């Protein structure tokens, strides 16, 4: 490599070369080399456009395309040699193309700035990796629907304030997580559609006097449209912030599911037994089987939320157009998508393999107190105002606890309830009485399962082409 080749792309304005510590501080190559494939794809589309509009001859375009192919192969094979002056992956690719294609390679950057180039690369990356996350969410939804179907009419306590409230079908509980993840798929779709804009052609900030054709570049790269405002095109990172928000919320939903698995797998709950393949042991305690996947999914939420808040804090103080602060947009995006995708795949395997102890669940749900609302509703059926019925049953529950006797004894002797009310307290009866749409009983859950399967069917066409 010649001394000329080793100079930075912006050397013309400067009488002396950059200081080593300055290059070390400003370099982003350690992070953005992950965008190499996207950078090469964008460069190919750019070269093809330069050829069409006459800014490159066919021979020059062919030489640059051949050089791009060679660079792609070198990067894939690990044979690519980075130079000390390669500030980022864009610089490195262009330098190597110029080495291989000579004067034609020096025309690669015609009409293009790293400002619109990096915005393009990041959108290409998000389109691919964000879609992979959405597919992984869908895969988890499929497992939740299958486990809900297999659960049949098994039930467990539903909780508020982590206190037993009312029995619910296990299928209903699993589907509650399904619908949260369904909203995540909707948000990923919405976010990726808004990110589906090509910024190439905006230049550094103001476009170009050259006869560029950004619309054809957008079409060639599969974007639905090009930018409308060059200032906005190079400074916009809304798509990064939105993706980080959706990743943070997806990870939060994983965290909530993970928290329940942590609780349910404890001896105190005993509702689930973890598969060996999806749990870990202790280096000191021989008896342990730990829900590490659930805990790491829970812990990942804080990390991804941090990625989001860091980017928002960066964006909130930036004037138009491009500022070097935006170099910090890639690492949190990469981290958030990696964290979310890894957690989704692991939690999917965990949920798919976990064994539900339905006998333990049902035993916990069959306490008479969990049917207290049904006793109050029985009185409502008999014409008692709900507040009066609520107070009457609440008094019976308190008296049973204070006197250390079964609630059934007080219900049987209470003149407003009587022996016929005991049927409400039979095991499983409370959950069977949940009949309203969207409720936790067998009939509404059958409808809910059908709706969940229909939602999966609705999602598939978009995910297949995402």
C-alpha positions as CSV (number, residue, x, y, z in Angstrom):
1,X,0.0,0.0,0.0
2,X,1.4,3.4,-1.0
3,X,1.7,6.4,1.3
4,X,-1.0,8.1,-0.8
5,X,-3.4,5.2,-0.2
6,X,-2.8,5.4,3.6
7,X,-4.1,8.9,3.9
8,X,-7.6,9.7,5.1
9,X,-10.3,10.4,2.6
10,X,-10.4,14.0,3.7
11,X,-6.6,14.7,3.5
12,X,-6.8,17.4,0.8
13,X,-7.9,20.1,3.2
14,X,-5.0,19.4,5.7
15,X,-1.3,20.1,5.5
16,X,-0.4,17.3,7.8
17,X,-1.7,13.9,8.7
18,X,-4.0,13.1,11.7
19,X,-2.5,12.4,15.1
20,X,-2.6,8.7,16.1
21,X,-4.7,9.4,19.3
22,X,-7.2,11.4,17.2
23,X,-7.6,8.5,14.8
24,X,-8.0,6.1,17.7
25,X,-10.6,8.2,19.3
26,X,-12.7,8.9,16.2
27,X,-12.5,5.5,14.6
28,X,-15.7,3.5,14.5
29,X,-14.3,0.5,12.6
30,X,-14.5,-1.8,15.5
31,X,-18.3,-1.3,15.6
32,X,-19.4,-0.5,12.1
33,X,-17.5,-3.2,10.2
34,X,-20.6,-5.2,10.9
35,X,-22.2,-3.1,8.1
36,X,-19.8,-4.3,5.5
37,X,-22.3,-6.3,3.5
38,X,-24.8,-3.4,3.6
39,X,-22.1,-0.9,2.6
40,X,-21.1,-3.1,-0.4
41,X,-24.8,-3.5,-1.4
42,X,-25.3,0.2,-1.3
43,X,-22.1,0.8,-3.3
44,X,-23.2,-1.6,-6.0
45,X,-26.5,0.3,-6.4
46,X,-24.7,3.6,-6.4
47,X,-22.2,2.5,-9.1
48,X,-25.0,1.1,-11.2
49,X,-26.8,4.5,-11.0
50,X,-23.6,6.4,-11.8
51,X,-23.3,4.2,-14.9
52,X,-26.9,4.9,-16.0
53,X,-26.5,8.6,-15.7
54,X,-23.2,8.7,-17.5
55,X,-20.9,9.7,-14.5
56,X,-19.1,6.4,-15.0
57,X,-18.3,4.6,-18.3
58,X,-19.5,1.1,-18.6
59,X,-15.9,-0.1,-18.4
60,X,-15.3,2.0,-15.2
61,X,-18.5,0.7,-13.6
62,X,-17.5,-2.9,-14.5
63,X,-14.0,-2.4,-12.9
64,X,-15.5,-1.0,-9.7
65,X,-18.1,-3.8,-9.5
66,X,-15.4,-6.4,-9.9
67,X,-13.4,-4.7,-7.2
68,X,-16.5,-4.7,-4.9
69,X,-16.9,-8.4,-5.5
70,X,-13.3,-8.9,-4.6
71,X,-13.6,-6.8,-1.4
72,X,-16.7,-8.7,-0.4
73,X,-14.9,-12.0,-0.8
74,X,-11.9,-10.8,1.2
75,X,-14.1,-9.7,4.0
76,X,-16.0,-13.0,4.0
77,X,-12.8,-15.0,4.0
78,X,-11.1,-12.9,6.7
79,X,-8.3,-11.9,4.2
80,X,-9.2,-8.2,4.2
81,X,-6.3,-6.1,5.6
82,X,-7.4,-2.9,7.3
83,X,-5.2,0.2,7.2
84,X,-4.5,2.5,10.2
85,X,-6.3,5.3,8.4
86,X,-9.5,3.3,7.9
87,X,-11.8,5.3,10.1
88,X,-14.8,3.2,9.4
89,X,-16.0,0.4,7.2
90,X,-17.0,2.9,4.4
91,X,-13.4,4.3,4.3
92,X,-12.0,0.8,4.3
93,X,-14.1,-0.5,1.5
94,X,-13.5,2.6,-0.7
95,X,-9.8,2.5,-0.1
96,X,-9.5,-1.2,-1.1
97,X,-11.8,-0.7,-4.1
98,X,-9.5,2.1,-5.3
99,X,-6.4,0.0,-4.8
100,X,-8.0,-2.7,-7.0
101,X,-9.7,-0.6,-9.6
102,X,-7.3,2.4,-9.8
103,X,-8.7,5.6,-11.2
104,X,-12.2,4.1,-11.7
105,X,-12.3,3.2,-8.0
106,X,-11.5,6.8,-7.1
107,X,-14.9,7.6,-8.7
108,X,-16.9,5.3,-6.4
109,X,-17.7,8.2,-4.0
110,X,-19.0,10.5,-6.8
111,X,-22.1,12.3,-5.6
112,X,-22.1,10.5,-2.3
113,X,-21.1,11.5,1.3
114,X,-20.5,9.2,4.2
115,X,-23.4,11.0,5.8
116,X,-26.0,9.6,3.4
117,X,-23.9,6.4,3.0
118,X,-24.0,5.4,6.7
119,X,-27.7,6.3,7.0
120,X,-28.3,4.0,4.1
121,X,-26.2,1.2,5.5
122,X,-28.0,1.4,8.9
123,X,-31.4,1.3,7.3
124,X,-30.4,-1.8,5.3
125,X,-29.1,-3.4,8.4
126,X,-32.3,-2.6,10.4
127,X,-34.5,-3.9,7.6
128,X,-32.8,-7.3,7.8
129,X,-32.1,-7.6,11.5
130,X,-35.4,-6.0,12.7
131,X,-37.2,-8.5,10.5
132,X,-35.3,-11.4,12.1
133,X,-36.4,-10.2,15.5
134,X,-40.0,-10.0,14.4
135,X,-39.8,-13.5,13.0
136,X,-38.4,-14.7,16.4
137,X,-41.3,-13.0,18.2
138,X,-43.7,-14.9,15.9
139,X,-41.9,-18.2,16.6
140,X,-42.5,-17.6,20.4
141,X,-46.1,-16.8,19.7
142,X,-46.5,-20.1,17.9
143,X,-45.1,-22.0,20.9
144,X,-47.4,-20.1,23.3
145,X,-50.4,-21.0,21.2
146,X,-49.4,-24.7,21.0
147,X,-48.8,-24.9,24.8
148,X,-52.1,-23.1,25.4
149,X,-53.9,-25.6,23.2
150,X,-52.2,-28.6,24.9
151,X,-53.1,-27.2,28.3
152,X,-56.8,-28.0,27.8
153,X,-58.9,-27.0,30.8
154,X,-56.0,-27.0,33.3
155,X,-56.2,-24.0,35.5
156,X,-54.2,-22.0,38.1
157,X,-54.6,-19.0,40.3
158,X,-54.7,-15.7,38.6
159,X,-52.8,-13.0,40.6
160,X,-53.1,-9.4,41.4
161,X,-50.5,-7.8,43.6
162,X,-48.9,-11.3,43.6
163,X,-51.9,-12.4,45.7
164,X,-54.2,-15.2,44.6
165,X,-57.2,-13.5,43.0
166,X,-59.4,-15.8,40.8
167,X,-58.8,-19.1,38.9
168,X,-57.9,-18.8,35.2
169,X,-57.3,-21.4,32.6
170,X,-53.6,-22.0,32.0
171,X,-54.3,-21.4,28.3
172,X,-55.7,-18.0,29.1
173,X,-52.6,-17.1,31.1
174,X,-50.3,-18.2,28.3
175,X,-52.4,-16.3,25.7
176,X,-52.1,-13.1,27.7
177,X,-48.4,-13.2,26.8
178,X,-49.3,-14.1,23.2
179,X,-51.3,-10.9,22.8
180,X,-48.5,-8.7,24.2
181,X,-46.1,-10.2,21.7
182,X,-48.7,-9.8,18.9
183,X,-48.6,-6.0,19.6
184,X,-44.8,-6.2,19.4
185,X,-45.0,-7.8,15.9
186,X,-47.3,-4.9,14.9
187,X,-44.9,-2.4,16.2
188,X,-41.9,-4.0,14.4
189,X,-43.9,-3.9,11.1
190,X,-44.8,-0.3,11.6
191,X,-41.3,0.7,12.5
192,X,-39.7,-1.1,9.6
193,X,-42.2,0.4,7.2
194,X,-41.3,3.9,8.4
195,X,-37.6,3.0,8.1
196,X,-38.2,1.9,4.5
197,X,-36.7,5.1,3.0
198,X,-33.5,5.4,1.0
199,X,-31.4,8.4,2.0
200,X,-28.7,7.9,-0.7
201,X,-28.5,11.0,-2.9
202,X,-28.8,13.5,0.0
203,X,-25.0,13.9,-0.1
204,X,-23.5,15.6,2.9
205,X,-26.6,17.6,3.6
206,X,-27.8,19.4,0.4
207,X,-27.9,17.0,-2.5
208,X,-25.7,17.5,-5.5
209,X,-25.3,19.4,-8.8
210,X,-24.6,16.1,-10.5
211,X,-27.3,14.3,-12.4
212,X,-28.0,11.7,-9.7
213,X,-31.0,9.5,-9.7
214,X,-31.8,8.6,-6.1
215,X,-35.2,7.1,-7.0
216,X,-33.6,4.4,-9.1
217,X,-31.2,3.6,-6.3
218,X,-34.1,3.3,-3.9
219,X,-35.8,0.9,-6.2
220,X,-32.7,-1.2,-6.8
221,X,-32.2,-1.6,-3.1
222,X,-35.8,-2.6,-2.5
223,X,-36.8,0.6,-0.6
224,X,-40.4,1.8,-1.1
225,X,-39.4,5.4,-1.5
226,X,-36.5,7.9,-1.3
227,X,-36.0,10.8,1.1
228,X,-37.9,14.1,0.6
229,X,-35.5,16.4,2.4
230,X,-31.7,16.1,2.2
231,X,-31.1,17.7,5.6
232,X,-33.6,15.4,7.2
233,X,-32.2,12.4,5.3
234,X,-28.7,12.6,6.8
235,X,-29.7,13.7,10.3
236,X,-32.8,11.5,10.8
237,X,-32.3,8.7,13.4
238,X,-35.9,8.3,14.3
239,X,-35.8,4.9,12.8
240,X,-33.1,3.9,15.2
241,X,-34.9,5.3,18.2
242,X,-38.2,3.6,17.2
243,X,-36.4,0.3,16.7
244,X,-34.8,0.7,20.1
245,X,-38.2,1.4,21.7
246,X,-39.8,-1.6,20.1
247,X,-36.8,-3.8,21.1
248,X,-37.1,-2.4,24.7
249,X,-40.8,-3.2,24.9
250,X,-40.3,-6.6,23.3
251,X,-37.6,-7.3,25.9
252,X,-39.8,-6.0,28.7
253,X,-42.5,-8.5,27.7
254,X,-39.8,-11.2,27.7
255,X,-38.8,-10.0,31.1
256,X,-42.3,-10.3,32.5
257,X,-42.6,-13.8,31.1
258,X,-39.2,-14.6,32.5
259,X,-40.2,-13.3,35.9
260,X,-43.2,-15.6,36.1
261,X,-41.0,-18.6,35.1
262,X,-38.6,-17.7,37.9
263,X,-41.5,-17.6,40.4
264,X,-43.3,-20.7,39.0
265,X,-40.1,-22.8,39.0
266,X,-39.4,-22.1,42.7
267,X,-40.3,-24.7,45.3
268,X,-42.7,-22.2,46.9
269,X,-44.8,-22.2,43.7
270,X,-43.8,-25.5,42.1
271,X,-46.0,-24.8,39.0
272,X,-43.3,-25.7,36.4
273,X,-40.4,-28.0,36.1
274,X,-37.5,-26.8,33.8
275,X,-36.0,-29.1,31.2
276,X,-32.4,-29.9,31.8
277,X,-31.4,-28.5,28.4
278,X,-32.9,-25.1,29.3
279,X,-31.6,-24.7,32.9
280,X,-28.3,-24.5,34.7
281,X,-26.8,-25.8,37.9
282,X,-24.7,-24.4,40.7
283,X,-20.9,-24.7,41.1
284,X,-21.4,-25.2,44.8
285,X,-25.0,-26.4,45.5
286,X,-25.5,-29.8,44.0
287,X,-29.3,-29.7,44.3
288,X,-29.9,-26.6,42.2
289,X,-31.7,-26.3,38.9
290,X,-31.7,-22.6,38.0
291,X,-33.9,-20.7,35.6
292,X,-30.9,-18.7,34.1
293,X,-32.6,-18.1,30.7
294,X,-35.6,-16.5,32.4
295,X,-33.3,-14.4,34.6
296,X,-31.1,-13.3,31.7
297,X,-34.1,-12.3,29.6
298,X,-35.3,-10.3,32.6
299,X,-31.9,-8.7,33.0
300,X,-31.7,-7.9,29.3
301,X,-34.6,-5.5,29.6
302,X,-32.6,-3.0,31.6
303,X,-29.8,-3.2,29.1
304,X,-32.0,-2.5,26.1
305,X,-33.9,0.2,27.9
306,X,-30.4,1.8,28.5
307,X,-29.7,1.5,24.8
308,X,-32.8,3.5,24.0
309,X,-32.3,6.2,26.6
310,X,-28.7,6.7,25.5
311,X,-29.7,7.3,21.9
312,X,-32.5,9.6,22.8
313,X,-30.2,11.7,25.0
314,X,-27.8,12.0,22.1
315,X,-30.5,13.0,19.6
316,X,-32.3,15.6,21.7
317,X,-29.5,18.2,21.5
318,X,-28.4,17.9,17.9
319,X,-28.9,20.7,15.3
320,X,-29.3,20.0,11.7
321,X,-27.7,18.3,9.8
322,X,-25.1,15.6,10.4
323,X,-23.1,15.7,13.6
324,X,-20.4,13.2,14.6
325,X,-22.4,12.4,17.7
326,X,-24.5,10.2,15.4
327,X,-21.5,7.8,15.2
328,X,-22.9,6.5,18.5
329,X,-26.1,5.3,17.1
330,X,-24.9,1.9,15.8
331,X,-23.5,0.2,18.9
332,X,-26.7,0.5,21.0
333,X,-28.8,-0.6,18.0
334,X,-26.6,-3.6,17.4
335,X,-26.6,-4.4,21.1
336,X,-30.4,-4.1,21.5
337,X,-31.2,-6.3,18.5
338,X,-28.6,-8.9,19.5
339,X,-29.9,-9.0,23.1
340,X,-33.5,-9.2,22.0
341,X,-33.0,-11.8,19.3
342,X,-30.9,-14.0,21.6
343,X,-33.4,-13.8,24.4
344,X,-36.4,-14.5,22.1
345,X,-34.8,-17.7,20.8
346,X,-33.7,-18.9,24.2
347,X,-37.1,-18.2,25.9
348,X,-38.9,-19.9,23.0
349,X,-37.0,-23.1,23.7
350,X,-37.6,-22.7,27.4
351,X,-41.4,-22.3,27.1
352,X,-41.5,-25.1,24.5
353,X,-39.8,-27.5,26.9
354,X,-41.1,-26.6,30.3
355,X,-43.3,-29.1,32.1
356,X,-46.4,-27.6,33.8
357,X,-47.4,-29.2,37.1
358,X,-51.1,-28.8,36.5
359,X,-52.0,-30.7,39.7
360,X,-50.0,-28.2,41.8
361,X,-51.6,-25.3,39.9
362,X,-55.1,-26.5,40.4
363,X,-54.5,-27.3,44.1
364,X,-53.4,-23.7,44.6
365,X,-56.4,-22.4,42.7
366,X,-59.0,-24.5,44.5
367,X,-59.0,-22.6,47.8
368,X,-62.5,-21.4,48.6
369,X,-61.4,-17.8,48.9
370,X,-60.5,-17.6,45.2
371,X,-64.2,-18.1,44.5
372,X,-65.2,-15.2,46.7
373,X,-66.2,-13.0,43.7
374,X,-68.4,-15.8,42.4
375,X,-70.2,-15.9,45.8
376,X,-70.8,-12.1,45.5
377,X,-72.0,-12.5,41.9
378,X,-74.4,-15.3,43.1
379,X,-75.9,-12.8,45.5
380,X,-76.1,-10.2,42.6
381,X,-78.1,-12.8,40.7
382,X,-80.5,-12.9,43.6
383,X,-81.0,-9.2,43.5
384,X,-78.5,-8.0,46.1
385,X,-76.6,-4.8,45.1
386,X,-73.0,-5.6,44.3
387,X,-71.5,-3.4,47.0
388,X,-73.7,-5.0,49.6
389,X,-72.8,-8.5,48.2
390,X,-69.1,-7.6,48.2
391,X,-69.2,-6.6,51.8
392,X,-71.2,-9.6,52.9
393,X,-68.8,-12.1,51.3
394,X,-65.8,-10.1,52.5
395,X,-67.1,-10.4,56.0
396,X,-67.4,-14.1,55.7
397,X,-63.8,-14.4,54.4
398,X,-62.6,-12.3,57.3
399,X,-64.5,-14.3,59.9
400,X,-63.3,-17.6,58.5
401,X,-59.7,-16.4,58.7
402,X,-60.1,-15.1,62.3
403,X,-61.9,-18.1,63.6
404,X,-59.7,-20.6,61.7
405,X,-62.6,-22.4,60.1
406,X,-63.4,-23.3,56.5
407,X,-65.2,-20.6,54.5
408,X,-67.6,-23.4,53.3
409,X,-69.0,-23.7,56.9
410,X,-69.9,-20.0,57.0
411,X,-71.3,-20.0,53.5
412,X,-73.5,-23.0,54.2
413,X,-75.1,-21.4,57.3
414,X,-75.4,-17.9,55.9
415,X,-79.1,-17.2,55.2
416,X,-78.2,-15.1,52.1
417,X,-76.2,-18.0,50.6
418,X,-77.0,-21.4,52.1
419,X,-76.0,-25.0,51.1
420,X,-76.9,-24.5,47.5
421,X,-74.1,-21.9,47.3
422,X,-71.5,-24.5,48.0
423,X,-71.6,-25.6,44.4
424,X,-69.8,-22.4,43.5
425,X,-66.9,-23.5,45.7
426,X,-66.4,-26.9,44.0
427,X,-62.9,-27.4,42.5
428,X,-62.8,-25.9,39.0
429,X,-66.3,-24.4,39.2
430,X,-65.0,-20.8,39.5
431,X,-63.0,-20.9,36.3
432,X,-65.9,-22.7,34.4
433,X,-68.2,-19.8,35.4
434,X,-66.0,-17.3,33.5
435,X,-68.2,-16.9,30.4
436,X,-67.8,-13.3,29.2
437,X,-65.9,-12.6,25.9
438,X,-62.2,-12.5,26.5
439,X,-62.6,-14.1,29.9
440,X,-60.6,-16.9,31.5
441,X,-63.2,-19.8,31.2
442,X,-63.3,-22.6,28.7
443,X,-65.8,-21.2,26.2
444,X,-64.2,-17.7,25.8
445,X,-60.7,-19.3,25.7
446,X,-61.8,-21.5,22.8
447,X,-62.7,-18.4,20.9
448,X,-59.5,-16.7,21.9
449,X,-57.4,-19.6,20.7
450,X,-59.1,-19.3,17.3
451,X,-58.4,-15.6,17.2
452,X,-54.8,-16.2,18.2
453,X,-54.3,-18.7,15.3
454,X,-55.9,-16.2,12.9
455,X,-53.5,-13.6,14.1
456,X,-50.6,-15.9,13.4
457,X,-52.0,-16.5,9.9
458,X,-52.3,-12.7,9.4
459,X,-48.7,-12.1,10.4
460,X,-47.1,-14.8,8.2
461,X,-47.4,-13.1,4.8
462,X,-45.5,-10.0,6.0
463,X,-42.9,-12.1,7.9
464,X,-42.3,-14.3,4.9
465,X,-41.4,-11.3,2.8
466,X,-39.8,-9.2,5.5
